[in-house]
Amino acid sequence: MYDKVLAAIDHSEVSERVLAAARDLALLSKGEVWVVHLREREVMPRLGLVPVESENDAEAAVKSAATVLASGGDPPRPPRAREIIEDAREHEADVIVMGSRGRGDLAGLVLGSTAHKVIHLADRPVLVVR
């Protein structure tokens, strides 16, 4: 089925369910889960994209997710579409599992939802968890 699962997590509550879904998919075929968490950034008019979270915070989120996956427990943590797609290709993931922040389809399209972008750009299956 899916030997390699890429789980894209952020700081939303749905990340717990994303990890659980990724773990369950990987268990079906005794596969592995790769976790991606990109540092949050804000757009500042004159400065462009400015990191809101440190590299250490981002690494801590991934380590927390790895611990959760290894222990079978639950908590973790914003990835952007192109980086998620690149990571999926780099790790030859069979499927991408990511969360939806709960915006409706129209709002997601208007606001440029990451999940919508990944679905449209991906060359492999995408499972969106709510």
C-alpha positions in Angstrom: 0.0 0.0 0.0 1.9 3.1 1.2 5.5 2.3 2.2 6.5 6.0 2.7 4.1 8.5 4.2 4.9 12.2 4.5 3.1 13.9 7.4 2.9 17.7 7.1 2.2 19.2 10.5 1.8 22.7 11.8 0.7 24.3 15.1 -3.0 23.5 14.6 -5.0 21.1 16.7 -5.6 18.9 13.6 -1.8 17.9 13.6 -2.6 15.3 16.2 -5.0 13.6 13.8 -2.6 14.0 10.9 0.0 12.1 12.8 -2.5 9.4 13.8 -3.7 9.0 10.2 -0.1 8.9 8.9 0.9 6.3 11.5 -2.2 4.2 10.7 -1.5 4.3 6.9 2.2 3.3 7.5 1.2 0.5 9.8 -1.0 -1.1 7.1 2.1 -1.8 5.0 4.8 -1.7 7.8 6.0 1.5 6.1 7.6 4.6 7.5 6.5 8.1 8.3 8.5 11.3 7.4 7.4 14.4 9.3 7.8 17.9 7.8 7.2 21.1 9.7 8.2 24.4 8.0 9.0 27.4 10.1 6.1 29.9 10.4 6.6 33.2 8.7 4.6 36.4 8.4 4.5 38.7 5.5 5.7 42.2 6.5 5.3 44.8 3.7 8.8 46.1 3.6 10.7 43.1 4.9 9.0 40.3 3.0 8.8 37.0 4.8 9.9 37.2 8.4 10.3 34.1 10.5 7.9 34.0 13.4 9.3 30.9 14.9 12.9 29.9 15.5 14.7 27.0 13.8 14.9 25.4 17.2 11.1 25.7 17.7 10.6 24.1 14.3 13.0 21.2 15.1 11.4 20.7 18.5 8.0 20.3 16.7 9.4 17.6 14.5 11.1 15.8 17.4 7.8 16.0 19.3 6.0 14.5 16.4 8.6 11.7 16.0 8.2 10.9 19.7 4.5 10.8 19.3 4.8 8.4 16.4 7.2 6.2 18.2 5.2 6.0 21.4 1.8 5.8 19.8 0.7 8.8 21.8 -0.8 12.0 20.5 0.3 15.7 20.6 2.6 17.9 18.2 2.6 21.0 15.2 3.3 25.3 9.1 4.3 23.8 6.0 3.7 25.4 2.7 2.7 23.7 -0.5 5.8 23.7 -2.7 8.1 22.7 0.2 5.7 19.8 1.1 5.7 18.7 -2.5 9.5 18.9 -2.7 9.9 16.9 0.5 7.5 14.2 -0.8 9.6 13.9 -3.9 12.9 13.9 -2.0 11.7 11.1 0.3 9.8 9.3 -2.5 6.7 9.4 -0.3 3.8 7.4 -1.7 1.2 9.7 0.0 1.1 13.1 1.7 -1.0 13.4 4.8 -1.9 16.9 6.0 -4.5 18.8 7.9 -7.1 21.3 7.0 -7.7 24.3 9.2 -11.4 23.9 8.7 -11.9 26.7 6.1 -14.6 26.0 3.6 -13.7 25.2 0.0 -14.5 28.8 -1.2 -12.6 30.4 1.7 -9.7 28.0 1.2 -9.4 28.9 -2.4 -9.7 32.6 -1.8 -7.3 32.6 1.1 -4.9 30.2 -0.8 -5.2 27.3 1.6 -2.0 25.2 1.7 -4.0 22.0 1.5 -5.7 23.2 -1.7 -2.4 24.1 -3.2 -0.8 20.7 -2.3 -3.8 18.9 -3.8 -3.5 20.8 -7.1 0.3 20.6 -7.3 0.9 17.0 -6.0 1.9 14.2 -8.3 0.8 11.6 -5.7 -2.2 11.0 -3.4 -3.0 13.6 -0.7 -5.0 12.7 2.4 -6.5 15.8 4.0 -7.4 15.3 7.6 -10.1 17.5 9.4 
